[in-house]
């Protein structure tokens, strides 16, 4: 796709930014990443439209606006550690890495994780990719300044809260009814031994459900 940069520029400046995304770091990162790399060949012609697309295994790559919105809600600084629950295509992880974050991403579907690793490797992003149950987070690299969940969650997992740093933010689409989620941000605050959580609500959206366990289809290694 020779003209992808032109298409990405139009998508971000004419479709995503006008919906209220003001953090230029996010917009510039999204313009720098070839989204079509993360999309199956048969759907690549739609890569630079503001829509979600199927990536196999009954999963999707999210609508660019929602990716930008959730990234903005994380409110991260360059160099912050961030955990992604649900690697999917790898696109969200790439954006965070492009912005200079230290990214750990967890995916329960092995085939998707392996495919995402290869794309991220091709683009030279240094991201720790874990195949595992995202409900458990990844305590080995905690605490995280940000945790982003990219699947519709029925509840807030204690592991996510435990692995947040002081002042860290969890961004998660929580199920409100069948097929509908609402973005929830939880900020962790410590005062001595006391820990409190500040919750705010944001856009309604649609996500595939967060599922338990690990789905292995191959025995390939890193």
GROMACS elastic network, one bead per residue, 0.5 to 0.9 nm:
[ bonds ]
;  ai    aj funct       b0    kb
    1     4     6  0.56686   500
    1    36     6  0.80065   500
    1    44     6  0.86458   500
    1    45     6  0.86130   500
    2     5     6  0.80168   500
    3     6     6  0.55185   500
    3     7     6  0.64546   500
    3     8     6  0.87620   500
    4     8     6  0.59398   500
    4     9     6  0.84903   500
    4    34     6  0.67274   500
    4    35     6  0.84201   500
    4    36     6  0.80494   500
    4    47     6  0.89037   500
    4    48     6  0.78828   500
    5     9     6  0.60882   500
    5    10     6  0.86598   500
    5    31     6  0.69120   500
    5    32     6  0.75399   500
    5    33     6  0.84833   500
    5    34     6  0.74560   500
    6     9     6  0.51294   500
    6    10     6  0.63906   500
    6    11     6  0.87109   500
    6    31     6  0.89085   500
    7    10     6  0.52065   500
    7    11     6  0.61677   500
    7    12     6  0.86914   500
    7    31     6  0.89212   500
    7    47     6  0.88908   500
    7    48     6  0.59775   500
    7    49     6  0.86577   500
    8    11     6  0.50195   500
    8    12     6  0.61004   500
    8    13     6  0.84161   500
    8    30     6  0.76011   500
    8    31     6  0.53171   500
    8    32     6  0.80453   500
    8    33     6  0.82546   500
    8    34     6  0.77399   500
    8    35     6  0.80863   500
    8    47     6  0.88028   500
    8    48     6  0.59087   500
    8    49     6  0.88167   500
    9    12     6  0.54036   500
    9    13     6  0.59338   500
    9    14     6  0.79830   500
    9    28     6  0.89584   500
    9    30     6  0.87672   500
    9    31     6  0.57665   500
    9    32     6  0.89323   500
   10    13     6  0.53819   500
   10    14     6  0.53778   500
   10    15     6  0.72172   500
   10    48     6  0.82875   500
   11    14     6  0.56192   500
   11    15     6  0.51265   500
   11    16     6  0.64064   500
   11    17     6  0.86723   500
   11    31     6  0.84167   500
   11    48     6  0.59268   500
   11    49     6  0.64257   500
   11    50     6  0.69187   500
   11    64     6  0.85254   500
   12    15     6  0.56433   500
   12    17     6  0.59000   500
   12    18     6  0.86187   500
   12    27     6  0.63217   500
   12    28     6  0.84272   500
   12    30     6  0.71976   500
   12    31     6  0.66708   500
   12    48     6  0.88178   500
   12    50     6  0.88252   500
   12    64     6  0.82287   500
   12    65     6  0.84972   500
   13    16     6  0.62134   500
   13    17     6  0.53559   500
   13    18     6  0.71405   500
   13    27     6  0.78513   500
   14    17     6  0.65557   500
   14    18     6  0.63684   500
   15    18     6  0.59973   500
   15    19     6  0.70410   500
   15    49     6  0.83647   500
   15    50     6  0.68186   500
   15    64     6  0.89871   500
   15    65     6  0.78851   500
   16    19     6  0.56165   500
   16    20     6  0.76336   500
   16    21     6  0.68035   500
   16    27     6  0.81874   500
   16    50     6  0.74199   500
   16    64     6  0.69406   500
   16    65     6  0.51417   500
   16    66     6  0.88623   500
   16    68     6  0.76669   500
   17    20     6  0.57369   500
   17    22     6  0.66862   500
   17    23     6  0.89112   500
   17    24     6  0.89471   500
   17    27     6  0.72952   500
   17    65     6  0.80565   500
   17    68     6  0.88203   500
   18    21     6  0.69008   500
   18    22     6  0.87489   500
   19    65     6  0.75829   500
   20    69     6  0.84756   500
   21    24     6  0.80702   500
   21    26     6  0.83534   500
   21    27     6  0.78667   500
   21    65     6  0.81329   500
   21    68     6  0.69673   500
   21    69     6  0.66287   500
   21    72     6  0.74342   500
   22    25     6  0.88304   500
   22    26     6  0.84054   500
   22    27     6  0.81046   500
   22    72     6  0.83420   500
   23    26     6  0.56625   500
   23    27     6  0.67496   500
   23    28     6  0.89490   500
   23    68     6  0.89582   500
   23    72     6  0.67642   500
   24    28     6  0.59482   500
   24    29     6  0.83523   500
   25    28     6  0.53040   500
   25    29     6  0.60845   500
   25    30     6  0.86351   500
   25    99     6  0.66624   500
   26    29     6  0.51054   500
   26    30     6  0.61748   500
   26    31     6  0.86548   500
   26    68     6  0.65451   500
   26    71     6  0.73412   500
   26    72     6  0.73147   500
   26    95     6  0.74585   500
   26    96     6  0.84206   500
   26    98     6  0.89183   500
   26    99     6  0.71189   500
   27    30     6  0.52014   500
   27    31     6  0.62978   500
   27    32     6  0.87647   500
   27    68     6  0.75493   500
   28    31     6  0.50739   500
   28    32     6  0.62693   500
   28    33     6  0.89716   500
   28    99     6  0.87825   500
   29    32     6  0.51094   500
   29    33     6  0.65615   500
   29    94     6  0.87440   500
   29    95     6  0.58483   500
   29    96     6  0.81763   500
   29    97     6  0.89383   500
   29    98     6  0.57693   500
   29    99     6  0.62063   500
   30    33     6  0.54492   500
   30    34     6  0.82438   500
   30    35     6  0.82166   500
   30    64     6  0.84963   500
   30    68     6  0.81902   500
   30    94     6  0.89493   500
   30    95     6  0.62773   500
   30    98     6  0.84596   500
   31    34     6  0.77339   500
   31    35     6  0.89181   500
   32    95     6  0.87947   500
   32    98     6  0.81100   500
   33    36     6  0.88102   500
   33    37     6  0.86834   500
   33    91     6  0.83878   500
   33    94     6  0.75981   500
   33    95     6  0.73519   500
   33    98     6  0.81392   500
   33   123     6  0.86417   500
   34    37     6  0.58141   500
   34    38     6  0.79115   500
   34    47     6  0.87849   500
   35    38     6  0.56500   500
   35    39     6  0.71049   500
   35    44     6  0.86265   500
   35    47     6  0.60671   500
   35    48     6  0.71895   500
   35    91     6  0.70118   500
   36    39     6  0.51817   500
   36    40     6  0.79180   500
   36    41     6  0.82019   500
   36    43     6  0.85359   500
   36    44     6  0.53796   500
   36    45     6  0.79808   500
   36    46     6  0.82983   500
   36    47     6  0.51530   500
   36    48     6  0.76765   500
   37    40     6  0.79722   500
   37    41     6  0.87304   500
   37    44     6  0.81406   500
   37    47     6  0.88309   500
   37    91     6  0.88040   500
   37   119     6  0.68541   500
   38    44     6  0.86950   500
   38    47     6  0.87186   500
   38    55     6  0.81121   500
   38    61     6  0.79580   500
   38    89     6  0.54447   500
   38    90     6  0.68306   500
   38    91     6  0.63296   500
   38   115     6  0.88348   500
   38   116     6  0.74371   500
   38   119     6  0.70192   500
   39    42     6  0.82780   500
   39    43     6  0.65386   500
   39    44     6  0.57982   500
   39    47     6  0.70294   500
   39    53     6  0.75661   500
   39    54     6  0.78215   500
   39    55     6  0.61089   500
   39    61     6  0.76167   500
   39    89     6  0.72831   500
   40    43     6  0.57135   500
   40    44     6  0.62827   500
   40    54     6  0.80069   500
   40    55     6  0.60729   500
   40    56     6  0.81393   500
   41    44     6  0.52297   500
   41    45     6  0.82075   500
   42    45     6  0.75815   500
   43    46     6  0.57524   500
   43    47     6  0.70680   500
   43    53     6  0.74887   500
   43    54     6  0.80903   500
   43    55     6  0.88370   500
   44    47     6  0.50065   500
   44    48     6  0.83922   500
   45    48     6  0.76514   500
   45    49     6  0.88176   500
   46    49     6  0.55834   500
   46    50     6  0.87011   500
   46    51     6  0.81335   500
   46    53     6  0.80682   500
   47    50     6  0.82634   500
   47    51     6  0.83338   500
   47    52     6  0.89831   500
   47    53     6  0.80820   500
   48    51     6  0.83328   500
   48    64     6  0.86093   500
   49    52     6  0.85457   500
   49    63     6  0.83387   500
   49    64     6  0.81099   500
   50    62     6  0.89946   500
   50    63     6  0.55004   500
   50    64     6  0.55319   500
   50    65     6  0.66802   500
   51    61     6  0.87182   500
   51    62     6  0.71467   500
   51    64     6  0.68028   500
   51    65     6  0.83697   500
   52    60     6  0.63009   500
   52    61     6  0.54625   500
   52    64     6  0.75178   500
   53    59     6  0.85085   500
   53    60     6  0.52861   500
   53    61     6  0.53676   500
   53    62     6  0.69021   500
   53    63     6  0.76755   500
   54    57     6  0.85261   500
   54    58     6  0.70940   500
   54    59     6  0.59384   500
   54    61     6  0.64222   500
   54    62     6  0.89857   500
   55    58     6  0.73766   500
   55    59     6  0.57478   500
   55    60     6  0.51733   500
   55    61     6  0.64825   500
   55    88     6  0.79255   500
   55    89     6  0.68854   500
   55   112     6  0.84671   500
   56    59     6  0.56576   500
   56    60     6  0.72880   500
   56   112     6  0.80938   500
   57    60     6  0.85948   500
   57   109     6  0.80086   500
   57   111     6  0.84859   500
   57   112     6  0.78403   500
   58   208     6  0.80481   500
   59    88     6  0.70126   500
   59    89     6  0.87342   500
   59   207     6  0.89783   500
   59   208     6  0.65413   500
   60    63     6  0.89789   500
   60    88     6  0.71255   500
   60    89     6  0.76792   500
   60   207     6  0.82735   500
   60   208     6  0.74679   500
   61    64     6  0.85915   500
   61    88     6  0.68089   500
   61    89     6  0.60847   500
   61    90     6  0.85001   500
   61    91     6  0.74376   500
   61    92     6  0.86997   500
   62    65     6  0.82937   500
   62    66     6  0.66836   500
   62    67     6  0.63778   500
   62    91     6  0.87324   500
   62    92     6  0.85897   500
   62   150     6  0.83915   500
   62   207     6  0.79569   500
   63    66     6  0.54428   500
   63    67     6  0.64163   500
   63    68     6  0.88244   500
   64    67     6  0.50037   500
   64    68     6  0.61572   500
   64    69     6  0.85321   500
   65    68     6  0.50806   500
   65    69     6  0.60154   500
   65    70     6  0.85968   500
   66    70     6  0.60368   500
   66    71     6  0.83713   500
   66   203     6  0.87758   500
   66   205     6  0.78900   500
   67    70     6  0.54061   500
   67    71     6  0.61484   500
   67    72     6  0.86085   500
   67    91     6  0.88424   500
   67    92     6  0.66351   500
   67    95     6  0.89145   500
   67   150     6  0.89477   500
   68    71     6  0.50993   500
   68    72     6  0.60852   500
   68    73     6  0.86336   500
   68    92     6  0.88685   500
   68    95     6  0.89963   500
   69    72     6  0.50862   500
   69    73     6  0.62124   500
   69    74     6  0.88193   500
   69   203     6  0.87011   500
   70    73     6  0.50287   500
   70    74     6  0.64625   500
   70   148     6  0.75712   500
   70   171     6  0.66416   500
   70   172     6  0.83075   500
   70   183     6  0.79051   500
   71    74     6  0.52759   500
   71    75     6  0.71450   500
   71    76     6  0.81610   500
   71    92     6  0.83421   500
   71    95     6  0.85444   500
   71    96     6  0.77360   500
   71   148     6  0.80800   500
   71   171     6  0.85174   500
   72    75     6  0.54755   500
   72    76     6  0.79193   500
   73    76     6  0.84445   500
   73   169     6  0.82056   500
   73   170     6  0.88729   500
   73   171     6  0.68848   500
   73   185     6  0.72184   500
   74   145     6  0.84739   500
   74   146     6  0.59623   500
   74   147     6  0.76723   500
   74   148     6  0.75200   500
   74   168     6  0.83873   500
   74   169     6  0.59257   500
   74   170     6  0.71250   500
   74   171     6  0.64491   500
   74   185     6  0.80497   500
   75   146     6  0.81355   500
   75   169     6  0.78897   500
   76    79     6  0.84527   500
   76    80     6  0.63302   500
   76    81     6  0.86346   500
   76    82     6  0.83915   500
   76   101     6  0.79597   500
   76   145     6  0.71574   500
   76   146     6  0.69515   500
   76   168     6  0.88425   500
   76   169     6  0.87438   500
   77    80     6  0.56436   500
   77    99     6  0.85956   500
   77   100     6  0.81982   500
   77   101     6  0.75121   500
   77   145     6  0.88824   500
   78    81     6  0.89415   500
   78    99     6  0.65195   500
   78   101     6  0.54956   500
   78   102     6  0.85117   500
   79    99     6  0.85967   500
   79   100     6  0.56061   500
   79   102     6  0.59805   500
   80   100     6  0.78854   500
   80   101     6  0.51655   500
   80   102     6  0.59657   500
   80   103     6  0.84915   500
   80   144     6  0.75081   500
   80   145     6  0.59557   500
   80   146     6  0.77205   500
   81   101     6  0.59737   500
   81   103     6  0.61294   500
   81   104     6  0.78552   500
   81   141     6  0.83134   500
   81   142     6  0.81513   500
   81   143     6  0.77834   500
   81   144     6  0.50086   500
   81   145     6  0.55340   500
   81   146     6  0.66849   500
   81   147     6  0.87622   500
   82    96     6  0.81185   500
   82   101     6  0.67301   500
   82   102     6  0.60888   500
   82   103     6  0.51629   500
   82   104     6  0.63361   500
   82   105     6  0.83766   500
   82   142     6  0.88960   500
   82   143     6  0.88343   500
   82   144     6  0.53250   500
   82   145     6  0.59444   500
   82   147     6  0.55765   500
   82   148     6  0.76296   500
   83    93     6  0.89817   500
   83   102     6  0.85325   500
   83   103     6  0.60571   500
   83   105     6  0.56852   500
   83   106     6  0.77959   500
   83   137     6  0.76177   500
   83   138     6  0.76602   500
   83   141     6  0.86462   500
   83   142     6  0.85319   500
   83   144     6  0.65846   500
   83   145     6  0.84818   500
   83   146     6  0.63679   500
   83   148     6  0.63019   500
   83   149     6  0.84401   500
   84    87     6  0.66389   500
   84    92     6  0.82420   500
   84    93     6  0.70984   500
   84   103     6  0.74746   500
   84   104     6  0.62457   500
   84   106     6  0.62069   500
   84   107     6  0.87077   500
   84   134     6  0.84917   500
   84   137     6  0.84130   500
   84   146     6  0.85027   500
   84   147     6  0.58405   500
   84   149     6  0.59102   500
   84   150     6  0.73328   500
   85   104     6  0.87939   500
   85   105     6  0.60844   500
   85   106     6  0.51828   500
   85   107     6  0.67279   500
   85   133     6  0.86653   500
   85   134     6  0.52156   500
   85   135     6  0.77368   500
   85   137     6  0.69548   500
   85   147     6  0.75133   500
   85   148     6  0.61513   500
   85   150     6  0.60582   500
   85   151     6  0.77475   500
   86    89     6  0.89647   500
   86    90     6  0.87536   500
   86   105     6  0.69076   500
   86   106     6  0.55672   500
   86   108     6  0.72308   500
   86   109     6  0.89240   500
   86   134     6  0.67240   500
   86   148     6  0.86301   500
   86   149     6  0.64594   500
   86   150     6  0.53978   500
   86   151     6  0.66230   500
   86   210     6  0.81959   500
   87    90     6  0.51970   500
   87    91     6  0.79603   500
   87    92     6  0.75237   500
   87    93     6  0.69935   500
   87   105     6  0.56755   500
   87   106     6  0.57512   500
   87   107     6  0.50006   500
   87   108     6  0.84482   500
   87   112     6  0.77601   500
   87   113     6  0.66168   500
   87   116     6  0.74163   500
   87   129     6  0.80397   500
   87   130     6  0.88854   500
   87   150     6  0.77206   500
   88    91     6  0.77906   500
   88    92     6  0.85431   500
   88   107     6  0.67553   500
   88   109     6  0.82654   500
   88   112     6  0.59765   500
   88   113     6  0.68931   500
   88   116     6  0.71669   500
   88   150     6  0.82690   500
   89    92     6  0.79627   500
   89    93     6  0.88213   500
   89   112     6  0.66214   500
   89   113     6  0.77551   500
   89   115     6  0.74866   500
   89   116     6  0.53393   500
   89   119     6  0.86357   500
   90    93     6  0.53136   500
   90    94     6  0.62087   500
   90    95     6  0.88981   500
   90   105     6  0.85336   500
   90   112     6  0.86178   500
   90   113     6  0.79723   500
   90   115     6  0.84638   500
   90   117     6  0.74416   500
   90   119     6  0.76504   500
   90   120     6  0.69768   500
   91    94     6  0.50535   500
   91    95     6  0.64135   500
   91    96     6  0.88661   500
   91   116     6  0.82015   500
   91   120     6  0.85259   500
   92    95     6  0.52143   500
   92    96     6  0.64541   500
   92    97     6  0.87099   500
   92   150     6  0.87029   500
   93    96     6  0.52036   500
   93    97     6  0.61650   500
   93    98     6  0.85429   500
   93   103     6  0.67193   500
   93   104     6  0.80449   500
   93   105     6  0.69374   500
   93   120     6  0.85823   500
   93   127     6  0.76368   500
   94    97     6  0.50474   500
   94    98     6  0.59574   500
   94    99     6  0.85548   500
   94   103     6  0.87090   500
   94   120     6  0.68840   500
   94   123     6  0.85871   500
   94   125     6  0.68786   500
   94   127     6  0.82486   500
   95    98     6  0.50085   500
   95    99     6  0.62829   500
   95   100     6  0.88566   500
   96    99     6  0.51354   500
   96   100     6  0.66273   500
   96   101     6  0.55901   500
   96   102     6  0.79306   500
   96   103     6  0.68694   500
   97   100     6  0.50796   500
   97   101     6  0.50760   500
   97   102     6  0.66062   500
   97   103     6  0.62358   500
   97   125     6  0.64955   500
   97   126     6  0.74302   500
   97   127     6  0.72535   500
   98   101     6  0.74377   500
   98   125     6  0.76514   500
  100   103     6  0.88075   500
  102   126     6  0.82243   500
  102   127     6  0.72705   500
  102   128     6  0.86254   500
  103   126     6  0.78951   500
  103   127     6  0.53428   500
  103   128     6  0.64042   500
  103   129     6  0.85858   500
  104   127     6  0.60146   500
  104   129     6  0.60618   500
  104   130     6  0.75281   500
  104   138     6  0.80452   500
  104   141     6  0.78476   500
  105   127     6  0.74359   500
  105   128     6  0.62688   500
  105   129     6  0.50687   500
  105   130     6  0.60867   500
  105   131     6  0.85860   500
  105   134     6  0.88757   500
  105   138     6  0.85491   500
  106   113     6  0.80436   500
  106   128     6  0.85647   500
  106   129     6  0.60613   500
  106   131     6  0.57286   500
  106   132     6  0.60710   500
  106   133     6  0.73478   500
  106   134     6  0.57970   500
  106   137     6  0.74566   500
  106   138     6  0.76283   500
  107   110     6  0.70358   500
  107   112     6  0.74764   500
  107   113     6  0.57581   500
  107   129     6  0.77548   500
  107   130     6  0.63492   500
  107   131     6  0.50518   500
  107   132     6  0.58364   500
  107   133     6  0.70282   500
  107   134     6  0.66032   500
  107   214     6  0.81214   500
  108   112     6  0.84047   500
  108   113     6  0.76789   500
  108   130     6  0.84558   500
  108   131     6  0.55276   500
  108   133     6  0.53509   500
  108   134     6  0.67533   500
  108   211     6  0.82486   500
  108   212     6  0.79496   500
  108   213     6  0.66191   500
  108   215     6  0.58380   500
  108   216     6  0.80780   500
  109   112     6  0.55944   500
  109   113     6  0.63083   500
  109   114     6  0.88332   500
  109   131     6  0.71750   500
  109   132     6  0.80704   500
  109   214     6  0.60942   500
  109   216     6  0.62705   500
  109   217     6  0.80233   500
  110   113     6  0.50034   500
  110   114     6  0.61064   500
  110   115     6  0.85392   500
  110   131     6  0.61947   500
  110   132     6  0.85074   500
  110   214     6  0.75472   500
  110   215     6  0.61124   500
  110   216     6  0.51332   500
  110   217     6  0.64551   500
  110   218     6  0.72250   500
  110   219     6  0.88497   500
  110   220     6  0.89772   500
  111   114     6  0.52964   500
  111   115     6  0.62208   500
  111   116     6  0.86230   500
  111   215     6  0.84286   500
  111   216     6  0.72509   500
  111   217     6  0.64501   500
  111   218     6  0.71319   500
  112   115     6  0.51158   500
  112   116     6  0.60315   500
  112   117     6  0.84928   500
  113   116     6  0.51608   500
  113   117     6  0.60949   500
  113   118     6  0.87356   500
  113   129     6  0.72604   500
  113   130     6  0.76852   500
  113   131     6  0.66173   500
  114   117     6  0.50845   500
  114   118     6  0.64027   500
  114   119     6  0.88846   500
  114   129     6  0.87319   500
  114   131     6  0.87631   500
  114   220     6  0.81746   500
  114   221     6  0.86225   500
  114   222     6  0.77226   500
  115   118     6  0.52875   500
  115   119     6  0.64991   500
  115   120     6  0.87488   500
  116   119     6  0.51831   500
  116   120     6  0.60711   500
  116   121     6  0.84242   500
  116   129     6  0.86909   500
  117   120     6  0.51498   500
  117   121     6  0.59798   500
  117   122     6  0.85843   500
  117   127     6  0.83582   500
  117   128     6  0.89352   500
  117   129     6  0.68725   500
  117   222     6  0.84229   500
  118   121     6  0.50100   500
  118   122     6  0.61904   500
  118   123     6  0.87118   500
  119   122     6  0.50551   500
  119   123     6  0.63698   500
  119   124     6  0.86933   500
  120   123     6  0.50896   500
  120   124     6  0.61921   500
  120   125     6  0.54596   500
  120   126     6  0.78069   500
  120   127     6  0.76727   500
  121   125     6  0.59866   500
  121   126     6  0.75590   500
  121   127     6  0.86173   500
  122   125     6  0.78995   500
  130   138     6  0.83325   500
  131   134     6  0.86500   500
  131   214     6  0.73936   500
  132   135     6  0.87739   500
  132   136     6  0.82337   500
  132   137     6  0.86224   500
  132   138     6  0.87547   500
  132   213     6  0.71866   500
  132   214     6  0.56777   500
  132   215     6  0.86923   500
  133   136     6  0.59634   500
  133   137     6  0.74412   500
  133   211     6  0.82451   500
  133   212     6  0.61408   500
  133   213     6  0.50828   500
  133   214     6  0.57565   500
  134   137     6  0.50943   500
  134   138     6  0.77332   500
  134   149     6  0.85515   500
  134   210     6  0.82984   500
  134   211     6  0.85277   500
  134   212     6  0.77551   500
  134   213     6  0.82601   500
  134   214     6  0.89767   500
  135   156     6  0.89561   500
  135   157     6  0.62974   500
  135   158     6  0.87086   500
  135   159     6  0.71228   500
  135   160     6  0.76161   500
  135   210     6  0.82628   500
  135   211     6  0.84195   500
  135   212     6  0.71160   500
  135   213     6  0.86310   500
  136   139     6  0.79469   500
  136   157     6  0.76633   500
  136   158     6  0.84004   500
  136   159     6  0.55194   500
  136   160     6  0.72198   500
  137   142     6  0.89936   500
  137   147     6  0.87991   500
  137   157     6  0.87640   500
  137   159     6  0.60679   500
  137   160     6  0.59007   500
  137   163     6  0.75118   500
  138   141     6  0.64354   500
  138   142     6  0.70012   500
  138   159     6  0.84795   500
  138   160     6  0.86607   500
  138   163     6  0.78743   500
  139   142     6  0.50270   500
  139   143     6  0.74985   500
  139   159     6  0.80787   500
  139   160     6  0.89864   500
  139   162     6  0.86478   500
  139   163     6  0.62652   500
  140   143     6  0.86204   500
  141   144     6  0.74804   500
  141   163     6  0.86347   500
  142   145     6  0.87931   500
  142   162     6  0.87388   500
  142   163     6  0.52746   500
  142   164     6  0.70534   500
  142   165     6  0.76381   500
  143   146     6  0.88134   500
  143   162     6  0.80541   500
  143   164     6  0.51440   500
  143   166     6  0.84181   500
  143   168     6  0.86197   500
  144   147     6  0.66668   500
  144   163     6  0.62524   500
  144   165     6  0.52383   500
  144   166     6  0.88036   500
  144   168     6  0.67067   500
  144   169     6  0.85196   500
  145   164     6  0.61930   500
  145   165     6  0.53398   500
  145   166     6  0.76150   500
  145   167     6  0.71978   500
  145   169     6  0.63915   500
  145   170     6  0.85893   500
  146   164     6  0.68265   500
  146   165     6  0.79098   500
  146   168     6  0.54216   500
  146   170     6  0.58120   500
  146   171     6  0.77739   500
  147   160     6  0.72865   500
  147   163     6  0.85313   500
  147   164     6  0.72050   500
  147   168     6  0.79812   500
  147   169     6  0.63836   500
  147   171     6  0.62688   500
  147   172     6  0.82555   500
  148   169     6  0.83793   500
  148   170     6  0.59205   500
  148   172     6  0.60646   500
  149   152     6  0.78869   500
  149   153     6  0.79769   500
  149   170     6  0.78685   500
  149   171     6  0.62808   500
  149   173     6  0.69881   500
  149   210     6  0.87192   500
  150   153     6  0.87402   500
  150   171     6  0.87651   500
  150   172     6  0.70032   500
  150   173     6  0.72324   500
  150   207     6  0.73852   500
  150   208     6  0.84069   500
  150   210     6  0.81779   500
  151   172     6  0.77610   500
  151   173     6  0.66743   500
  151   174     6  0.85477   500
  151   206     6  0.87334   500
  151   207     6  0.53205   500
  151   208     6  0.54222   500
  151   209     6  0.53391   500
  151   211     6  0.84979   500
  152   172     6  0.75580   500
  152   173     6  0.51804   500
  152   174     6  0.56132   500
  152   175     6  0.57879   500
  152   179     6  0.85467   500
  152   180     6  0.82528   500
  152   181     6  0.63007   500
  152   182     6  0.87515   500
  152   206     6  0.74717   500
  152   207     6  0.50948   500
  152   208     6  0.58047   500
  152   210     6  0.53281   500
  152   211     6  0.89483   500
  153   156     6  0.71990   500
  153   157     6  0.88701   500
  153   172     6  0.71953   500
  153   173     6  0.62021   500
  153   175     6  0.58003   500
  153   181     6  0.82076   500
  153   207     6  0.88940   500
  153   209     6  0.63944   500
  153   210     6  0.52740   500
  153   211     6  0.83781   500
  154   173     6  0.88412   500
  154   174     6  0.59451   500
  154   175     6  0.53219   500
  154   176     6  0.82845   500
  154   209     6  0.82330   500
  154   210     6  0.76558   500
  155   174     6  0.66000   500
  155   175     6  0.77399   500
  156   159     6  0.86442   500
  156   160     6  0.73945   500
  156   161     6  0.79287   500
  156   172     6  0.81323   500
  156   174     6  0.79882   500
  157   160     6  0.55177   500
  157   161     6  0.69490   500
  157   162     6  0.89467   500
  158   161     6  0.52336   500
  158   162     6  0.61121   500
  158   163     6  0.86371   500
  159   162     6  0.50532   500
  159   163     6  0.61427   500
  159   164     6  0.87955   500
  160   163     6  0.52588   500
  160   164     6  0.64725   500
  160   170     6  0.75681   500
  161   164     6  0.53675   500
  161   165     6  0.86764   500
  161   170     6  0.76522   500
  161   186     6  0.86395   500
  161   188     6  0.75467   500
  161   197     6  0.88838   500
  162   165     6  0.82045   500
  164   167     6  0.80114   500
  164   168     6  0.54376   500
  164   169     6  0.70467   500
  164   170     6  0.75001   500
  164   187     6  0.85953   500
  164   188     6  0.69091   500
  165   169     6  0.81752   500
  165   188     6  0.71499   500
  165   189     6  0.85266   500
  166   169     6  0.87793   500
  166   187     6  0.82797   500
  166   188     6  0.56130   500
  166   189     6  0.53694   500
  166   190     6  0.58381   500
  166   195     6  0.87206   500
  167   187     6  0.59246   500
  167   188     6  0.50370   500
  167   189     6  0.51913   500
  167   190     6  0.75934   500
  168   186     6  0.82854   500
  168   187     6  0.56270   500
  168   188     6  0.55579   500
  168   189     6  0.77865   500
  169   185     6  0.65265   500
  169   186     6  0.55647   500
  169   188     6  0.65109   500
  170   184     6  0.79224   500
  170   185     6  0.55442   500
  170   186     6  0.50962   500
  170   187     6  0.64192   500
  170   188     6  0.83032   500
  171   183     6  0.68669   500
  171   184     6  0.57974   500
  171   186     6  0.67027   500
  171   187     6  0.89267   500
  172   182     6  0.81335   500
  172   183     6  0.56667   500
  172   184     6  0.53572   500
  172   185     6  0.65817   500
  172   186     6  0.84568   500
  173   180     6  0.89759   500
  173   181     6  0.53623   500
  173   182     6  0.51963   500
  173   184     6  0.60222   500
  173   185     6  0.88440   500
  173   204     6  0.82599   500
  173   205     6  0.75205   500
  173   206     6  0.81994   500
  173   207     6  0.75042   500
  174   180     6  0.83943   500
  174   181     6  0.50676   500
  174   182     6  0.54245   500
  174   183     6  0.62908   500
  174   184     6  0.66055   500
  175   178     6  0.72129   500
  175   179     6  0.75208   500
  175   180     6  0.59921   500
  175   182     6  0.66236   500
  175   206     6  0.89351   500
  175   207     6  0.89351   500
  175   209     6  0.85783   500
  176   179     6  0.82170   500
  176   180     6  0.58538   500
  176   181     6  0.52741   500
  176   182     6  0.66124   500
  177   180     6  0.53237   500
  177   181     6  0.70464   500
  178   181     6  0.82950   500
  179   205     6  0.88110   500
  179   206     6  0.62519   500
  179   207     6  0.74117   500
  179   208     6  0.80806   500
  179   209     6  0.84945   500
  180   204     6  0.70552   500
  180   205     6  0.61316   500
  180   206     6  0.52648   500
  180   207     6  0.75445   500
  181   203     6  0.85392   500
  181   204     6  0.56651   500
  181   205     6  0.52132   500
  181   206     6  0.56254   500
  181   207     6  0.69931   500
  182   201     6  0.70435   500
  182   202     6  0.64639   500
  182   203     6  0.56973   500
  182   205     6  0.58331   500
  182   206     6  0.81406   500
  183   200     6  0.85827   500
  183   201     6  0.59544   500
  183   202     6  0.50618   500
  183   203     6  0.55096   500
  183   204     6  0.62741   500
  183   205     6  0.72781   500
  184   199     6  0.69322   500
  184   200     6  0.58690   500
  184   202     6  0.61565   500
  184   203     6  0.84106   500
  185   198     6  0.79891   500
  185   199     6  0.56391   500
  185   200     6  0.52903   500
  185   201     6  0.64147   500
  185   202     6  0.78442   500
  186   197     6  0.61051   500
  186   198     6  0.54522   500
  186   200     6  0.66361   500
  186   201     6  0.89897   500
  187   196     6  0.83175   500
  187   197     6  0.54795   500
  187   198     6  0.51168   500
  187   199     6  0.65848   500
  187   200     6  0.86994   500
  188   195     6  0.70344   500
  188   196     6  0.60574   500
  188   198     6  0.66659   500
  189   194     6  0.82939   500
  189   195     6  0.56344   500
  189   196     6  0.52372   500
  189   197     6  0.61124   500
  189   198     6  0.77307   500
  190   193     6  0.69929   500
  190   194     6  0.57326   500
  190   196     6  0.64651   500
  190   197     6  0.88513   500
  191   194     6  0.51432   500
  191   195     6  0.63631   500
  191   196     6  0.82358   500
  192   195     6  0.79269   500
  207   210     6  0.86002   500
  211   214     6  0.88004   500
  216   219     6  0.75998   500
  218   221     6  0.89865   500
